Amino acid sequence: MKLHCIAVMVLLSFAAGVAGASERLTGIACRSVHLQYPGPESVLFYNEMTVKKSAPGSYFMACGFGGGYFGIQQLADDRKLVLFSVWEPGNQNDPNVTPEDRRVKELGHGEGVRVKRFGGEGTGGQSFYDFDWKLGTTYRFVVTARVDEGRTIYTGYFHIPEQERWQQMAVFSTPTNGRLLRGYNSFVEDFRRNRDSTTHTRKAAYGNGWVQTAEGDWHPLATAKFTADSNRSTNIDAGLADGRYFLATGGDISNEGVPLWKNVDAPESEAKPPQNLPKQAAE
């Protein structure tokens, strides 16, 4: 199963070829829906996500950025995992043809994490952590970035509330010409794509998102734009519920929240930047 390919397709859905591929999924897969968060370039991206409804073949992405993605999946066989991936530059799809000096390099990973290269829709490195996440539980995600000459080193951290600890994913270095984090987004997608999967609702809530600049300033993700791929299905929705953003697709969903391609603003609050971050991320 090309899990990495599917996630890449969603994040590149505005490219002409991929848009056409998404359109052909009408009636075959739930429409992929996204929240795009404007924010300054940063060294840390924090977000919280609660999956409300899921089905086999679902990806709930909490921390997407221009260079990678981080979230949780329910596979077609119902196994669940955490996935953190980073791309390398170039238009190649075969990971074996990427020049060595242009490849994602793994600099380390947390205990129990599996790491490998991927290809098919771009190339890069990805990491997996088997974790039986639960509906209705809020999970915390952190991605950090630091420049190392012409590369950027990205690290993902996933908080396990039952154990009150942060699980480190992989530490990936990739050529970026010194770019930090930008292009923040979240999404929900159906990668089972067997027609029956369109009858099952997938829904997640997102909130308390923040980014921290290199100067140490924190900025809340106070606005989100509701977007989707070119699949023509109309049973999608997004908006605010209980003070948090939400995304939903498939099943009996209808667009009763914010219209597609429109912004939704988070309610005014006195929320403060996240506390109790991973020790490495706070340094």
MIDRENGU-93923 format. One line per field, with one value per residue: y, x, z of N, C-alpha, C in turn; residue number from 1. Coordinates in steps of 0.1 Angstrom, whole numbers, plus 5000, padded with zeros to 4 digits. Each point is the difference from the previous one (the first is absolute). Layout:
BEGIN
nY = (Y, ...)
nX = (X, ...)
nZ = (Z, ...)
caY = (Y, ...)
caX = (X, ...)
caZ = (Z, ...)
cY = (Y, ...)
cX = (X, ...)
cZ = (Z, ...)
n = (NUM, ...)
REM end
This chain:
BEGIN
nY = (4988, 5010, 4999, 4999, 4993, 4994, 5001, 4996, 4991, 4998, 5000, 4993, 4999, 5011, 4990, 5004, 4993, 5004, 5013, 4996, 4995, 5012, 5007, 4991, 5005, 5008, 4997, 5002, 5012, 5001, 5012, 5003, 5004, 5013, 5003, 5012, 5000, 5013, 5002, 5006, 5001, 4987, 4998, 5003, 4989, 5005, 4989, 5001, 4987, 5000, 4988, 5005, 4998, 4987, 4994, 4988, 5003, 5005, 5012, 5002, 5010, 5001, 4996, 5006, 5000, 5011, 4987, 4998, 4990, 5001, 4987, 4995, 4987, 4997, 4989, 4994, 4995, 5013, 4996, 5006, 5012, 5005, 5010, 5000, 5008, 5000, 5010, 4996, 5009, 5005, 4996, 4993, 4988, 4997, 4996, 4990, 5009, 5003, 5010, 4994, 5011, 4995, 4989, 4996, 5005, 4988, 5009, 4993, 4992, 5001, 4995, 4989, 5010, 4997, 5000, 5006, 4998, 5010, 4996, 5003, 5009, 5002, 5004, 4992, 5004, 4989, 5003, 4988, 5002, 4987, 5004, 4994, 5011, 5009, 4997, 5013, 4995, 5010, 5000, 5001, 5009, 4997, 5009, 4997, 5012, 4996, 5011, 4992, 5012, 4993, 4994, 4993, 5000, 4991, 5002, 4988, 5005, 4989, 5006, 4991, 5004, 4987, 5003, 5011, 4996, 5006, 4995, 4999, 5006, 5002, 5000, 5008, 4998, 5012, 5000, 5013, 5002, 4994, 4994, 5007, 4999, 4996, 5006, 5005, 4987, 4996, 4987, 4995, 4987, 4994, 4991, 4996, 5010, 4994, 5012, 4988, 5003, 5004, 4988, 5000, 5006, 5009, 5002, 5011, 5003, 5013, 5002, 5012, 5003, 4998, 5011, 4997, 5013, 5002, 5011, 4989, 5008, 4999, 4993, 5003, 4988, 5013, 4996, 4994, 4996, 4998, 4989, 4996, 4987, 4996, 4991, 4997, 4991, 5001, 4988, 5013, 5003, 5013, 5004, 5006, 4993, 5004, 5010, 4990, 5001, 4997, 4987, 4998, 4987, 4997, 4988, 5004, 5004, 5012, 5010, 4999, 4999, 5002, 5008, 4991, 5000, 4999, 5011, 4994, 5009, 4997, 4996, 5012, 4999, 4995, 4991, 4992, 5003, 4989, 4992, 4996, 5007, 4992, 4995, 4992, 5000, 5000, 4993)
nX = (5008, 4997, 5002, 5013, 4997, 4991, 5007, 5010, 4992, 4996, 5012, 5000, 4989, 5007, 5009, 5001, 5011, 5004, 4997, 5005, 5010, 5000, 4998, 5009, 5002, 4993, 4994, 5013, 5003, 5000, 4994, 5012, 4999, 5002, 5008, 5000, 5011, 4996, 5013, 5009, 5012, 5002, 5004, 4987, 4994, 4990, 4994, 4987, 4997, 4987, 5001, 4989, 5002, 5001, 5008, 5000, 5013, 5003, 5002, 5003, 5003, 5009, 5013, 4994, 5011, 5006, 4999, 4988, 4997, 4990, 4996, 4988, 5001, 4989, 5008, 5001, 5010, 4997, 5012, 5005, 5004, 5012, 4998, 5014, 4998, 5012, 4998, 5005, 5008, 4993, 4998, 5011, 4996, 5012, 4999, 5002, 4993, 4995, 5008, 5011, 5006, 4990, 5004, 4988, 5006, 5000, 4998, 4989, 4995, 4988, 5000, 5001, 5008, 4993, 5011, 4996, 5005, 4994, 4991, 4998, 5000, 5011, 5011, 5004, 4999, 4996, 4993, 5000, 4989, 5000, 4988, 4993, 5000, 4993, 4987, 4998, 5012, 5003, 5006, 5012, 5003, 5013, 5003, 5013, 5006, 5012, 5006, 5005, 5006, 5001, 5000, 4989, 5001, 4991, 4994, 4994, 4991, 4996, 4990, 5004, 4987, 4998, 5011, 4993, 5003, 5011, 4995, 5013, 4997, 5001, 5013, 4994, 5011, 4996, 5005, 5002, 5013, 4999, 4990, 4992, 4992, 4992, 4990, 4995, 4997, 4987, 4998, 4990, 5004, 4994, 5009, 4989, 4992, 4990, 4996, 5001, 5012, 4993, 4995, 5013, 4995, 5008, 5003, 5006, 5004, 5003, 5010, 5001, 4999, 5013, 5007, 5013, 5002, 5010, 4992, 4992, 4994, 4989, 4994, 4988, 4995, 4997, 5005, 4990, 5005, 4987, 5008, 5001, 5002, 5003, 4999, 4989, 5003, 4988, 5001, 5003, 5008, 4999, 5007, 4992, 5004, 4993, 5001, 4998, 5010, 4993, 5003, 4992, 5000, 4992, 4993, 4993, 5012, 4996, 5002, 5000, 5014, 5013, 4997, 5001, 5013, 4993, 5002, 5005, 4995, 5011, 4992, 4997, 5013, 5002, 4999, 5009, 5012, 5001, 4997, 5010, 5008, 5003, 5008, 5002, 4986, 5001, 5011)
nZ = (5000, 4991, 5014, 4997, 4990, 5008, 5011, 4993, 4995, 5013, 5004, 4989, 5006, 5001, 4999, 4988, 5000, 5012, 4996, 4988, 5007, 5007, 4988, 4995, 5012, 4993, 5011, 5000, 5003, 5013, 4998, 4996, 5013, 4999, 5010, 4994, 5008, 4999, 4998, 5008, 4993, 5004, 5012, 5003, 4997, 5008, 5001, 5003, 5001, 4997, 4997, 4993, 4987, 4999, 4992, 4997, 5000, 5012, 4996, 5013, 4992, 5010, 4996, 4990, 4993, 4995, 5000, 5006, 5007, 5009, 5002, 5001, 4999, 4993, 4999, 4988, 5007, 5002, 4996, 5011, 4994, 5004, 4992, 4998, 4990, 4993, 4991, 4989, 4996, 4990, 4987, 5005, 4996, 4994, 5013, 4991, 4993, 5012, 4995, 5004, 4994, 4993, 5006, 5005, 5011, 5005, 5010, 5001, 5009, 5005, 5012, 4993, 4995, 4989, 4993, 4989, 4988, 4993, 4991, 4988, 5009, 4994, 5006, 5009, 5012, 5005, 5010, 5006, 5007, 5004, 4999, 5009, 4992, 5008, 4996, 4998, 4998, 5007, 4988, 5005, 4990, 4999, 4991, 5000, 4998, 4995, 4996, 4991, 4999, 4989, 5011, 5001, 5013, 4996, 5011, 5001, 5008, 5006, 5006, 5008, 5001, 4996, 4993, 4997, 4987, 4995, 4989, 4999, 4988, 4987, 4999, 4991, 4992, 4994, 4987, 5005, 4998, 5012, 4995, 5008, 5010, 4991, 4995, 5011, 5002, 5000, 5000, 4993, 4999, 4989, 5004, 5005, 4997, 5007, 4999, 5007, 4999, 4989, 5005, 5003, 5010, 4997, 5012, 5000, 5012, 4998, 5009, 5006, 4987, 5000, 4996, 5000, 4998, 4991, 5001, 5000, 4990, 5008, 4990, 5004, 4997, 4998, 4988, 4994, 4989, 4997, 4996, 4987, 4997, 4988, 5010, 4993, 5009, 5004, 5004, 5002, 5011, 5005, 5010, 5009, 5010, 5010, 4992, 4992, 4991, 4989, 4996, 4990, 4997, 4989, 4997, 5011, 4999, 5005, 4991, 5013, 4999, 4999, 4990, 4990, 5002, 5011, 5007, 5011, 5009, 5007, 5010, 5004, 5004, 5012, 4990, 5007, 4996, 4993, 5010, 5008, 4992, 4989, 5009, 4990, 4999, 5014, 4996)
caY = (5012, 5011, 5010, 5013, 5005, 5006, 5012, 5010, 5004, 5010, 5013, 5006, 4999, 5011, 4998, 4996, 4986, 4994, 5004, 4991, 4987, 5001, 5001, 4987, 4992, 5003, 4988, 4989, 5004, 5013, 5011, 5005, 5013, 5006, 5014, 5007, 5010, 5010, 5003, 5003, 4990, 4997, 4989, 4990, 5000, 4992, 4999, 4990, 4994, 4990, 4993, 4997, 4988, 4994, 4988, 4994, 5007, 5015, 5007, 5013, 5007, 5012, 5010, 5000, 5011, 4999, 4992, 4988, 4998, 4993, 4998, 4987, 4992, 4987, 4993, 4992, 4989, 5005, 5004, 5014, 5004, 5014, 5002, 5013, 4999, 5012, 4998, 5006, 5008, 4993, 4995, 4986, 4992, 4988, 5004, 4995, 5008, 5013, 5001, 4998, 5012, 5006, 4992, 5001, 4992, 4998, 5003, 4993, 4998, 4995, 4986, 4994, 5007, 4994, 5010, 4995, 5009, 4998, 5005, 4999, 5014, 5006, 4991, 5005, 4991, 4999, 4992, 4994, 4995, 4993, 5006, 4998, 5012, 4998, 5010, 5009, 5004, 5011, 4997, 5012, 4998, 5011, 4999, 5010, 5001, 5009, 5001, 4995, 5004, 5000, 4990, 5003, 4988, 4999, 4989, 4999, 4994, 4996, 4999, 4989, 5004, 4990, 4998, 5014, 5002, 5003, 4990, 5006, 4993, 5000, 5013, 5000, 5012, 5000, 5013, 5010, 5013, 5007, 5003, 4995, 4995, 5009, 4993, 4992, 4995, 4987, 4995, 4987, 4993, 4986, 4994, 4986, 5002, 4988, 5004, 4999, 5010, 5013, 5000, 5002, 5014, 5003, 5014, 5004, 5014, 5005, 5012, 5005, 4999, 5011, 4999, 5008, 5005, 4998, 5011, 4996, 5005, 4990, 5005, 4990, 4998, 5005, 5000, 4989, 5000, 4986, 4997, 4986, 4997, 5002, 4990, 5008, 4996, 5012, 4996, 5004, 5011, 5005, 5011, 5000, 4993, 5000, 5009, 4994, 4997, 4986, 4996, 4988, 4996, 4987, 4996, 5008, 5013, 5011, 5012, 5009, 5009, 5010, 4996, 4996, 5011, 5012, 5000, 4999, 5006, 4994, 5009, 5007, 4993, 5004, 4989, 5003, 4990, 4987, 4997, 4986, 4995, 4992, 5007, 5003, 5011, 5012, 5005)
caX = (4992, 5009, 4994, 5007, 4996, 4987, 5002, 5006, 4990, 4991, 5007, 5003, 4987, 4997, 5007, 4990, 4999, 4994, 4986, 4992, 4999, 4990, 4986, 4996, 4997, 4986, 4992, 5009, 5006, 4996, 5008, 5010, 4997, 5012, 5000, 5013, 5002, 5011, 5008, 5013, 5010, 5002, 5009, 4992, 4986, 4993, 4986, 4993, 4990, 4991, 4992, 4987, 4995, 5010, 4997, 5013, 5005, 4999, 5012, 4997, 5013, 4999, 5010, 5006, 5008, 5006, 5011, 4997, 4987, 5001, 4987, 4997, 4993, 4993, 5002, 4989, 4998, 4997, 5011, 5002, 5014, 5004, 5009, 5007, 5008, 5006, 5004, 5013, 4997, 5001, 4988, 5001, 4991, 5008, 5009, 5014, 5007, 5003, 5014, 5002, 5001, 4987, 4991, 4997, 5009, 4995, 5010, 4996, 4986, 4996, 4999, 4988, 4996, 5005, 5004, 5003, 4999, 4988, 4999, 4987, 4995, 5011, 5008, 5004, 5001, 4989, 5001, 4987, 5000, 4987, 4993, 4986, 4994, 4986, 4991, 4997, 5012, 5008, 5015, 5008, 5010, 5010, 5010, 5010, 5009, 5011, 5008, 5014, 5005, 4989, 4990, 4992, 4998, 4986, 4997, 4986, 4997, 4986, 4998, 4992, 4995, 4999, 5013, 5005, 5013, 5001, 5006, 5008, 5000, 5014, 5007, 5003, 5007, 4997, 5004, 4989, 5006, 4999, 4986, 4995, 4986, 4990, 4989, 4994, 4987, 4995, 4990, 4993, 4998, 4996, 5009, 4996, 4996, 4994, 4986, 4993, 5007, 4993, 4988, 5004, 5004, 5013, 4999, 5010, 5000, 5014, 5000, 5012, 5012, 5009, 5013, 5010, 5010, 5014, 5002, 4994, 4987, 4989, 4989, 4989, 4995, 4988, 4991, 5002, 4993, 4995, 5003, 4997, 5005, 4991, 4990, 4988, 4990, 4995, 4997, 5012, 4997, 5011, 4995, 5003, 4992, 5006, 5012, 5011, 4997, 4997, 4999, 4992, 4998, 4995, 4988, 4988, 5005, 4996, 5007, 4992, 5009, 5006, 5000, 5013, 5009, 4998, 5007, 4993, 5009, 4998, 4995, 5010, 5002, 5012, 5010, 5014, 5008, 5001, 5009, 5004, 5004, 5011, 5012, 5008, 4994, 5000, 5013)
caZ = (5000, 4998, 5008, 4998, 4987, 5001, 5007, 4991, 4990, 5006, 5002, 4987, 4992, 4992, 4987, 4989, 4998, 5012, 5000, 4991, 5007, 5011, 4994, 4996, 5012, 5003, 5001, 5004, 5013, 5006, 4996, 5010, 5005, 5007, 5006, 4998, 5010, 4997, 5011, 4996, 5000, 5014, 5004, 5007, 4997, 5010, 4998, 5007, 4991, 5006, 4990, 5005, 4993, 4991, 4992, 4994, 4988, 5003, 5005, 5006, 5001, 5009, 4998, 4986, 4997, 4987, 5000, 5007, 5006, 5013, 5005, 5003, 4990, 5003, 4988, 4995, 5009, 5013, 5008, 5001, 5002, 4998, 4988, 4998, 4988, 4995, 4986, 4995, 4988, 4987, 4995, 4999, 5007, 5004, 5010, 4998, 4991, 5007, 5003, 5015, 5008, 5000, 5007, 5014, 5008, 5013, 5010, 5012, 5002, 5013, 5002, 4995, 4987, 4988, 4990, 4986, 4989, 4992, 4987, 4993, 4998, 5007, 5008, 5013, 5012, 5009, 5013, 5005, 5014, 5002, 5012, 5000, 5004, 5003, 4996, 5011, 5008, 4994, 4999, 4998, 4990, 4998, 4990, 5002, 4988, 5002, 4988, 5001, 4987, 4990, 5004, 5012, 5008, 5006, 5009, 5004, 5014, 5002, 5014, 5004, 5012, 5010, 5006, 5004, 4995, 4985, 4991, 4989, 4988, 4994, 4997, 4986, 4994, 4986, 4994, 4999, 4999, 5012, 5003, 5012, 4999, 4994, 4993, 5010, 4996, 5005, 4991, 5003, 4987, 4999, 4990, 4997, 4986, 4994, 4998, 5013, 5009, 4999, 5008, 5014, 5004, 5007, 5006, 5011, 5005, 5001, 5008, 5007, 4991, 5002, 4995, 5007, 4991, 5005, 5010, 5012, 5001, 4997, 4992, 4999, 4987, 5003, 4988, 4992, 4987, 4996, 4987, 4997, 4987, 4989, 5001, 4999, 5011, 5008, 5014, 5008, 5008, 5009, 5008, 5014, 5009, 5014, 5000, 4992, 4986, 4997, 4986, 4998, 4986, 4998, 5006, 4999, 5003, 4991, 5002, 5008, 5006, 4991, 4986, 4994, 4996, 5009, 5013, 5013, 5010, 5013, 5010, 5009, 5013, 5008, 5000, 5000, 4993, 5007, 5011, 5001, 4987, 5001, 5005, 4989, 4992, 5007, 5001)
cY = (5012, 5012, 5014, 5006, 5008, 5013, 5011, 5005, 5011, 5014, 5006, 5001, 5012, 5000, 4994, 4984, 4993, 5004, 4991, 4987, 5000, 5000, 4986, 4991, 5003, 4987, 4988, 5002, 5012, 5011, 5004, 5014, 5005, 5013, 5006, 5011, 5010, 5002, 5003, 4988, 4997, 4989, 4989, 5001, 4990, 4999, 4988, 4994, 4989, 4993, 4996, 4988, 4996, 4988, 4994, 5008, 5015, 5006, 5014, 5007, 5013, 5011, 4998, 5013, 4999, 4992, 4987, 4999, 4991, 4998, 4985, 4993, 4988, 4992, 4992, 4988, 5004, 5003, 5015, 5004, 5015, 5000, 5014, 4999, 5013, 4997, 5005, 5007, 4991, 4995, 4985, 4992, 4987, 5004, 4996, 5010, 5014, 5000, 5000, 5013, 5008, 4992, 5005, 4991, 4998, 5002, 4993, 4998, 4995, 4985, 4995, 5005, 4993, 5011, 4994, 5011, 4997, 5006, 4999, 5013, 5009, 4990, 5006, 4990, 5000, 4991, 4997, 4996, 4994, 5005, 4999, 5012, 4998, 5012, 5008, 5004, 5011, 4997, 5013, 4997, 5012, 4997, 5012, 5000, 5009, 4998, 4994, 5002, 5000, 4990, 5005, 4986, 5001, 4989, 5001, 4994, 4998, 4998, 4988, 5003, 4990, 4998, 5013, 5002, 5003, 4989, 5007, 4991, 5001, 5015, 5000, 5013, 4999, 5013, 5009, 5014, 5008, 5004, 4994, 4996, 5011, 4991, 4990, 4995, 4987, 4994, 4987, 4994, 4986, 4994, 4985, 5000, 4988, 5002, 4999, 5010, 5013, 5001, 5002, 5014, 5000, 5014, 5002, 5014, 5004, 5013, 5003, 4999, 5013, 4997, 5010, 5004, 4998, 5010, 4996, 5004, 4989, 5007, 4989, 4998, 5004, 5000, 4987, 5001, 4986, 4998, 4985, 4996, 5000, 4988, 5008, 4997, 5013, 4997, 5003, 5012, 5004, 5012, 5000, 4992, 5000, 5008, 4994, 4998, 4985, 4998, 4987, 4997, 4986, 4998, 5010, 5015, 5010, 5012, 5010, 5010, 5011, 4995, 4997, 5013, 5013, 4998, 4998, 5005, 4993, 5011, 5007, 4992, 5006, 4989, 5005, 4990, 4987, 4999, 4986, 4994, 4990, 5007, 5004, 5012, 5013, 5006, 5011)
cX = (5009, 4994, 5007, 4995, 4987, 5001, 5006, 4990, 4991, 5007, 5004, 4987, 4997, 5009, 4991, 4999, 4993, 4986, 4991, 4999, 4990, 4986, 4995, 4997, 4985, 4992, 5008, 5006, 4993, 5009, 5010, 4998, 5012, 4996, 5014, 5001, 5011, 5008, 5014, 5009, 5004, 5010, 4992, 4985, 4993, 4985, 4994, 4989, 4992, 4993, 4987, 4994, 5011, 4995, 5013, 5004, 4999, 5013, 4995, 5013, 4998, 5009, 5006, 5007, 5006, 5013, 4998, 4986, 5001, 4986, 4998, 4991, 4993, 5001, 4988, 4997, 4997, 5012, 5002, 5014, 5001, 5010, 5005, 5009, 5005, 5004, 5014, 4997, 5001, 4987, 5000, 4990, 5007, 5010, 5014, 5007, 5004, 5015, 5002, 5000, 4986, 4990, 4997, 5009, 4994, 5011, 4997, 4985, 4997, 4999, 4986, 4995, 5007, 5002, 5003, 4999, 4987, 5002, 4986, 4994, 5010, 5008, 5004, 5001, 4987, 5002, 4986, 5002, 4986, 4994, 4985, 4992, 4985, 4992, 4997, 5011, 5008, 5015, 5007, 5012, 5010, 5009, 5010, 5009, 5012, 5009, 5014, 5006, 4989, 4989, 4991, 4998, 4987, 4999, 4985, 4999, 4985, 4998, 4990, 4994, 4999, 5013, 5006, 5014, 4999, 5008, 5007, 4998, 5014, 5005, 5005, 5007, 4997, 5004, 4988, 5005, 4997, 4986, 4996, 4985, 4991, 4989, 4993, 4986, 4997, 4991, 4994, 4999, 4997, 5010, 4996, 4994, 4994, 4984, 4992, 5006, 4993, 4988, 5003, 5005, 5014, 4999, 5010, 4999, 5014, 4999, 5012, 5012, 5009, 5013, 5009, 5011, 5014, 5004, 4994, 4986, 4990, 4989, 4989, 4995, 4985, 4990, 5003, 4992, 4996, 5002, 4997, 5007, 4989, 4990, 4987, 4990, 4997, 4998, 5013, 4995, 5012, 4993, 5005, 4990, 5007, 5013, 5012, 4996, 4996, 5000, 4992, 4998, 4993, 4987, 4989, 5004, 4994, 5007, 4991, 5008, 5004, 5000, 5014, 5007, 4999, 5008, 4991, 5010, 4997, 4994, 5010, 5001, 5013, 5010, 5014, 5008, 5001, 5011, 5004, 5003, 5012, 5013, 5009, 4995, 5000, 5013, 5004)
cZ = (5000, 5008, 4998, 4987, 5002, 5007, 4991, 4989, 5006, 5001, 4987, 4992, 4991, 4987, 4990, 4999, 5012, 5002, 4992, 5006, 5011, 4995, 4997, 5012, 5005, 5000, 5005, 5014, 5005, 4996, 5011, 5003, 5009, 5007, 4997, 5010, 4996, 5013, 4996, 5000, 5014, 5002, 5007, 4996, 5009, 4996, 5008, 4991, 5008, 4989, 5006, 4993, 4990, 4993, 4995, 4987, 5002, 5004, 5005, 5003, 5008, 4997, 4986, 4998, 4986, 5000, 5008, 5006, 5012, 5005, 5004, 4990, 5006, 4987, 4996, 5008, 5015, 5009, 5000, 5003, 4999, 4988, 4999, 4988, 4995, 4985, 4998, 4986, 4987, 4996, 4998, 5008, 5005, 5010, 4997, 4990, 5005, 5003, 5015, 5007, 5000, 5008, 5014, 5008, 5014, 5010, 5013, 5001, 5014, 5001, 4994, 4986, 4989, 4990, 4987, 4990, 4993, 4986, 4994, 4997, 5007, 5008, 5013, 5011, 5008, 5012, 5005, 5015, 5002, 5013, 4998, 5005, 5001, 4995, 5013, 5009, 4992, 5000, 4996, 4991, 5000, 4989, 5003, 4987, 5004, 4988, 5002, 4986, 4989, 5003, 5012, 5007, 5007, 5010, 5004, 5014, 5001, 5015, 5003, 5014, 5011, 5008, 5004, 4995, 4985, 4994, 4989, 4988, 4994, 5000, 4986, 4996, 4985, 4994, 4998, 4997, 5012, 5004, 5013, 4998, 4994, 4993, 5009, 4996, 5008, 4989, 5005, 4986, 5002, 4990, 4997, 4985, 4993, 4998, 5013, 5010, 5000, 5009, 5015, 5003, 5007, 5005, 5011, 5004, 5003, 5008, 5007, 4992, 5002, 4991, 5008, 4991, 5006, 5010, 5014, 5002, 4996, 4993, 5000, 4986, 5001, 4989, 4992, 4987, 4997, 4986, 4998, 4987, 4989, 4998, 5000, 5010, 5008, 5015, 5008, 5008, 5008, 5008, 5014, 5008, 5014, 5000, 4993, 4985, 4999, 4985, 5000, 4986, 5000, 5008, 4998, 5003, 4989, 5004, 5008, 5008, 4991, 4986, 4996, 4995, 5008, 5013, 5011, 5010, 5014, 5009, 5008, 5013, 5006, 5000, 4999, 4992, 5007, 5010, 4999, 4987, 5002, 5004, 4988, 4992, 5007, 5002, 4990)
n = (1, 2, 3, 4, 5, 6, 7, 8, 9, 10, 11, 12, 13, 14, 15, 16, 17, 18, 19, 20, 21, 22, 23, 24, 25, 26, 27, 28, 29, 30, 31, 32, 33, 34, 35, 36, 37, 38, 39, 40, 41, 42, 43, 44, 45, 46, 47, 48, 49, 50, 51, 52, 53, 54, 55, 56, 57, 58, 59, 60, 61, 62, 63, 64, 65, 66, 67, 68, 69, 70, 71, 72, 73, 74, 75, 76, 77, 78, 79, 80, 81, 82, 83, 84, 85, 86, 87, 88, 89, 90, 91, 92, 93, 94, 95, 96, 97, 98, 99, 100, 101, 102, 103, 104, 105, 106, 107, 108, 109, 110, 111, 112, 113, 114, 115, 116, 117, 118, 119, 120, 121, 122, 123, 124, 125, 126, 127, 128, 129, 130, 131, 132, 133, 134, 135, 136, 137, 138, 139, 140, 141, 142, 143, 144, 145, 146, 147, 148, 149, 150, 151, 152, 153, 154, 155, 156, 157, 158, 159, 160, 161, 162, 163, 164, 165, 166, 167, 168, 169, 170, 171, 172, 173, 174, 175, 176, 177, 178, 179, 180, 181, 182, 183, 184, 185, 186, 187, 188, 189, 190, 191, 192, 193, 194, 195, 196, 197, 198, 199, 200, 201, 202, 203, 204, 205, 206, 207, 208, 209, 210, 211, 212, 213, 214, 215, 216, 217, 218, 219, 220, 221, 222, 223, 224, 225, 226, 227, 228, 229, 230, 231, 232, 233, 234, 235, 236, 237, 238, 239, 240, 241, 242, 243, 244, 245, 246, 247, 248, 249, 250, 251, 252, 253, 254, 255, 256, 257, 258, 259, 260, 261, 262, 263, 264, 265, 266, 267, 268, 269, 270, 271, 272, 273, 274, 275, 276, 277, 278, 279, 280, 281, 282, 283)
REM end
